[in-house]
């Protein structure tokens, strides 16, 4: 039971980190676009969202979570 709970926590943390990276990218583009708008210039905001494997913690926590859930499912109590 503990392995499954820890696995779910690790997978949730992975998703939170991934979402936080995407939010930070969105905010940085918005701040840059606001600066261009205040100078009277127009430029399209190009967002470069990070991939799943770009952040070590995202895929590592996801992998650890999957392993822990698998151990919890197949472990006999």
N, C-alpha and C positions, 0 to 999 in steps of 0.2 A: 504494500500500500504506500509506503514512504517513497519508494522509487518512482511510482507513477505520479505522485504529487510533486516531487522534485523535478521530474521530467516536464510536467506541465508548466511549472514555474520557469524553467530554463527556456522552453519554447516561447512562453509569453514574454520573457525578457528579450529574446531575440526579435520578436515582433515589435516591441516597444523601441528598441534601438533603431531598427530599420525605419519605423515611422518617424522617429525623432530626426533622423538624418534627412528624410524627405521634407519635413517641416522646416528645418534649418535652411535647406536649399531654396525652398519657396520664399522664405523670409528674406534671404540674401538677395534674391532676384528682385523682390518687391522694393527693397531699400535702394538698390542700384537704379531701378526704373524711376523711383521717386526723385532721385538726384538728377537724372537726365530730364525729367519733366519740369523740375524747378528751373533748369537752365534754358528751357524753351526748345530742347532737342527731343527728337523722338527716335527711340531704338527699341526693337523687339527684345523682350526678355527671353534669353535662351537658358532654359533650365537643363542642367546636366545631373539628372537623378543618379545617385550611386546605385550600383548593381548589388545583387545579393552577396557576391563574393568579394566585394571591395572592402568591406569592413570585417576584420578578423572576428570580432566578438559576435556579429550577427550569425555567421554560419557555424562558428564554434559552439555557441550556446544552443543553436538549433540541433546540431549533431549530438551534443551531450544530452539534450532533452530526449531525442529519439532513442538513444542508447538506454537511458534510464527507464523510459516507458517500456521498451522491449524487455529489459530485465525484470521490471515489475509485472509484466504480463506473463512471462514464461517461468518466473520463479514460483516454486511450490511452497505454499505456506502451511 
